[in-house]
């Protein structure tokens, strides 16, 4: 068999695999908007008609509004805190050498591989032993724990791709460390910071397990959705809510990827300019 024939077959198999993977991954998601606009309370085919009443029902549910506010408070707080911690860690990883660096970094990134239910139970037991009451802030603490590694992973590439000679040039011109950070470093890594904020916000907004274990009387949106699944008549409105969350998550991830690519492109241009100057 010729090399061209083998390459053609491998490309065909790769295409089949990619299509099958995409169908397996996104076919269940497509059902959300289908049943969200279906004029029936029973989630089944065939569809009975088109309606937007399930979306209108969302505006009339006060408990849902409270859950949305709680989730926004948790997600915004988590995004800001985890991005701040991630920026400090990424900066230290990219610029400094210190004892047991690999071990410390591995320990910080450990929540990425730990099962969330184990983390949630461990946090719940610890909080109970400390005598702390469950609230939205305990959920924020749990979300910061799992979101900080994502922020570090995003911001590490931003800080490692930063041309250090630009900071050295700022120091040579008499600028202070804080002035160099705010006027040189921060603008260059800002797209990465925005990307980290968007991704950690999305993760916190959609997270269920830790919120389920650590929430008090003020439930978050995923916990509210889970509580409504026990009532069959609520399923169409949950489908409508799921459609809105799906669109919001896709938009946030697209924006995050755009900022990430912008940061990489900007750092590449800065490196080229610096190399040409030198």
CORSULNOR-V64732 format. One record per residue. N is the residue number from 1. RES is the residue in one small letter. PSI is psi in whole degrees, -180 to 180 (999 if undefined). Layout:
n->{N	N}
res->{RES	RES}
psi->{PSI	PSI}
This chain:
n->{1	2	3	4	5	6	7	8	9	10	11	12	13	14	15	16	17	18	19	20	21	22	23	24	25	26	27	28	29	30	31	32	33	34	35	36	37	38	39	40	41	42	43	44	45	46	47	48	49	50	51	52	53	54	55	56	57	58	59	60	61	62	63	64	65	66	67	68	69	70	71	72	73	74	75	76	77	78	79	80	81	82	83	84	85	86	87	88	89	90	91	92	93	94	95	96	97	98	99	100	101	102	103	104	105	106	107	108	109	110	111	112	113	114	115	116	117	118	119	120	121	122	123	124	125	126	127	128	129	130	131	132	133	134	135	136	137	138	139	140	141	142	143	144	145	146	147	148	149	150	151	152	153	154	155	156	157	158	159	160	161	162	163	164	165	166	167	168	169	170	171	172	173	174	175	176	177	178	179	180	181	182	183	184	185	186	187	188	189	190	191	192	193	194	195	196	197	198	199	200	201	202	203	204	205	206	207	208	209	210	211	212	213	214	215	216	217	218	219	220	221	222	223	224	225	226	227	228	229	230	231	232	233	234	235	236	237	238	239	240	241	242	243	244	245	246	247	248	249	250	251	252	253	254	255	256	257	258	259	260	261	262	263	264	265	266	267	268	269	270	271	272	273	274	275	276	277	278}
res->{x	x	x	x	x	x	x	x	x	x	x	x	x	x	x	x	x	x	x	x	x	x	x	x	x	x	x	x	x	x	x	x	x	x	x	x	x	x	x	x	x	x	x	x	x	x	x	x	x	x	x	x	x	x	x	x	x	x	x	x	x	x	x	x	x	x	x	x	x	x	x	x	x	x	x	x	x	x	x	x	x	x	x	x	x	x	x	x	x	x	x	x	x	x	x	x	x	x	x	x	x	x	x	x	x	x	x	x	x	x	x	x	x	x	x	x	x	x	x	x	x	x	x	x	x	x	x	x	x	x	x	x	x	x	x	x	x	x	x	x	x	x	x	x	x	x	x	x	x	x	x	x	x	x	x	x	x	x	x	x	x	x	x	x	x	x	x	x	x	x	x	x	x	x	x	x	x	x	x	x	x	x	x	x	x	x	x	x	x	x	x	x	x	x	x	x	x	x	x	x	x	x	x	x	x	x	x	x	x	x	x	x	x	x	x	x	x	x	x	x	x	x	x	x	x	x	x	x	x	x	x	x	x	x	x	x	x	x	x	x	x	x	x	x	x	x	x	x	x	x	x	x	x	x	x	x	x	x	x	x	x	x	x	x	x	x	x	x	x	x	x	x	x	x	x	x	x	x}
psi->{132	162	-38	-39	-42	-42	-37	-43	-40	-37	-40	-45	-38	-39	-42	-44	-43	-43	-45	-39	-43	-39	-45	-36	-40	-10	-45	-31	-34	-26	-26	-58	-28	-50	-19	-31	10	134	64	151	-12	127	90	157	151	159	140	-22	180	137	157	14	-27	-32	-37	-34	-29	-33	-14	2	106	-37	-36	-41	-41	-40	-38	-44	-43	-44	-38	-41	-47	-45	-43	-44	-44	-44	-44	-47	-47	-35	-39	-47	-40	-37	-42	-45	-44	-39	-45	-39	-35	-26	-20	155	133	159	142	37	-48	-40	-41	-44	-42	-38	-40	-37	0	-37	-17	-30	-10	140	134	-33	-33	-44	-43	-45	-42	-43	-40	-45	-43	-44	-37	-39	-32	-7	21	140	148	138	-173	-29	-27	-34	-41	-44	-43	-40	-36	-37	-41	-19	-26	-42	-36	-41	-41	-42	-38	-45	-21	-44	-35	-43	-36	-30	-2	132	114	-22	-24	-40	-40	-37	-37	-42	-40	-28	5	10	148	171	-43	-40	-38	-40	-44	-32	-22	-59	-50	-46	-34	-34	3	-42	-37	-37	-44	-41	-42	-43	-43	-43	-45	-33	-44	-43	-46	-39	-35	-9	135	-47	-52	-40	-37	-39	-33	-7	151	-126	-21	100	154	174	-47	-37	-38	-43	-44	-40	-29	-16	-13	-15	113	-33	-16	-10	-43	-40	-32	-37	-41	-44	-40	-36	-43	-44	-37	-48	-43	-44	-42	-43	-41	-41	-37	-42	-40	-43	-37	-44	-37	-45	-37	-40	-44	-41	-41	-40	-34	-40	-40	-40	-40	-42	-41	-41	-39	-34	-41	999}
